[in-house]
Amino acid sequence: MEHRPQGFRTTRWSVVLAAGKSTTRESRAALEHLAESYWYPLYSYVRRRGHGEEEARDLTQAFFALLLERDDLAGAAPERGRFRAFLLTALKHFLVNEAERARAVKRGGGRAPVSIEAGDADTRYSLEPADELTPEKQFERAWARSVLDRTLDRLRAEYEGRGKSELFERLKDYLIAGDEGMPYKAVADELGLSEGAIKVAVHRLRVRYRKALRAEILDTVSDPSEVEDEMRQLFEALG
């Protein structure tokens, strides 16, 4: 489940701007929140560029550390476009510069570390289709999947807060499989509910999912009018 640093519960752009102000405890917390949200799309981009697992982790770690060290996030602003575009451009420049650095210098040496929970990064990457996606397309797809993952986290937390964790876990597959999933009656019997109650619960979950997805997208744009276009790009990225 995604844990947002205290004080950063408005939009993700608020987190970006806070991270770009200075190297304070607040900006470090903001940067670590950004790393949590965006590290896998960036990691998958680096992997697609031909770097191995360990090197890609080091590069992603060093990239976020350098953003804070040089106050690069101070150059990010909502009116300049979507944050992920800013981030990918910054990463491309970083990789070019890193390629020119002396290989004898340990990657990330002397930089303040940024906490990134990279645990299952290579496992996730190994499950990506072995296709011919460009690094940029891979980044977009990983971003889209991360948005969907965070949306599910929002819903899971909501249902947990209402004491309905089991219901959520049994019904979440209907968000993907639609009515092609397990028969409603089988789930109803398992949970001790009526088939009609399950149908109503699935309908409510789908409504909540759409709202949660829009809320997640809204966190990544500077203007609410951009949400529909972002939704379109998200589903295009998923193919």
ABEGO torsion letter per residue (X at the ends): XBBBBBGBABBAAAAAAAAAABBBAAAAAAAAAAAAAAAAAAAAAAAAAGBBAAAAAAAAAAAAAAAAAAGAAAABBAAAEBAAAAAAAAAAAAAAAAAABBAABBBGBGBBBBBBBAAAAAAAAAABBBBABBAAAAAAAAAAAAAAAAAAAAAAAAAAAAGAAAAAAAAAAAAAAEAABBBAAAAAAAAGBBAAAAAAAAAAAAAAAAAAAAAAAAAABABAAAAAAAAAAAAAAAX
